C-alpha cells in the first residue's frame, strides 16, 4: 500500500492490527482493564502531576 501512495504512513498490516485491537477492546468488560491500559493511565497521571509541580513556581 505504501508503494502505491508514497505519502502514506500506515500499511495494511497496521490497519489489520488496529481492527483486531478495536475488536479485542470491545470484548472486554467495562470494569476490566488490561495491564497495558493500566500502565498508560498511571503514566499519564504521573506525567500530569510532574508537569503541575514543575509549573507551580512559575505561577
Helices and strands as residue ranges (DSSP letters): H 12-27, H 35-56
